[in-house]
């Protein structure tokens, strides 16, 4: 009778354990998202990822313990999120009545010694709650008390184990202070670069998630919208809704103002990233923007010119002091100055419209630049001389009222006689004088 009673009790306890395990797993599934909790199908158990809430402006640093200790192996930055602590667990048949869950605790930024302390604390919590489900108690402790329990404060220097990944199947080891490391404690990272990449990527993803869920006021349309409908300028922290920013950028691109795709805030110089522009304006307009941006950048380069053929327009690198450019696409050889077919040592033939521009450039240039322009453009010297001659004539002569020949007065009275057409005229008013009594004009009209 006593044996049967014991068997009956064991079966009853086994059923209660199974029901308790199932209820606990169902509760975890309902509380946490699929990204946080994953239940295993093969056996009662699962994996839960716990992201800790960090203080604001939390600074982390990594200093490698390697022999080289190069600057590339050292890192410091301010983060809002760190990669999660991962609790993997399996529930044995005796849980929760007599046996604790089997588990491993892994993290990229906690050392094996720190994880060992957490494992020991989980064991203590089981002893305090023996006979009851304990997973939620463990989770609450890891999520809310880890930083205080391990005395982690900003700035926090991450201790990277020199052996890389710590495996729970490894042989027993001790840390620097002699504490025996727990096989369940795993620092899941291989190197400093891998850890830095993991931290930065996770921080960026979580910041994006947090941004998407918060409402922001757009200072263009003055409407409040979720971050998922807005764009955030990282340098200045200003936020505008995608609809307003899309219209703003499209107008700028269509007007060719590709260097003006910055934050619309007054006097703000933060520039939108290419990825932000592409997301807002679409693939087709972004390609147009990309072409304009490339062209404007090439235009600022003194050694880049474009193939003169309208059907080509390929950028061509100009050799220092070189006179010939050769297009890499259409093979057209051209003069870099006049953009005509290359003419060797012969001076450039300059169109009238271009000649007027060159004269202005010449007049504003210093002596060296004037000499260079004269050397390149043979027609420029003659034009400059003609211009100077015309300027002198305009200042020192008057045109004959009959034949328009320029007349210079050296001395004598104001009655002039043109050497070209023999016409008499008044120097003062340029009126033609009669052949008879020409001096009457000076007594009645222009007095000498």
Buried (B, 14 or more C-beta within 10 A) or exposed (E): EEEEEEEEEEEEBEEEBBEBBEEBBEEBBEEBEEEBBBBBEEEBBBBBBBBBEBEEEBBBEBBBEEEEEEEEBEBEEEBBBBBBBBBBBBBBEEBBBEBBBBBBBBBBBBBBBBBBBBBBBBBEBBEEBEEEBBBEBBBEBBBEEBBEBBEBEBEBEBBBBEEEEBEBEEEEEEBEEEEEBBBBBBBBBBEBBBBBEBBEEBBEEBBEEEBEEEEBEBBBEEEEBEBEBBBBBEEBEBBBBBBBBBBBBBEBBEEEEBEEBBBBBEEEEBBBEEEBBBBBBEEEBBEBBBEBBEBEEEEEEEEBBBBBBEEBBEBBEBEEEEBEBBBEEEEBEBBBBBBEEBBEEEBBEBEEEBBEEBBEEBEEEEEEEBEEBBEBBEBBBEBBEEEEEEEEBEEEEBBBBBEEBBBEEEEEEBBBEBEEEEBBBBBBEBEEBEEEEBEEBBEEEBEE
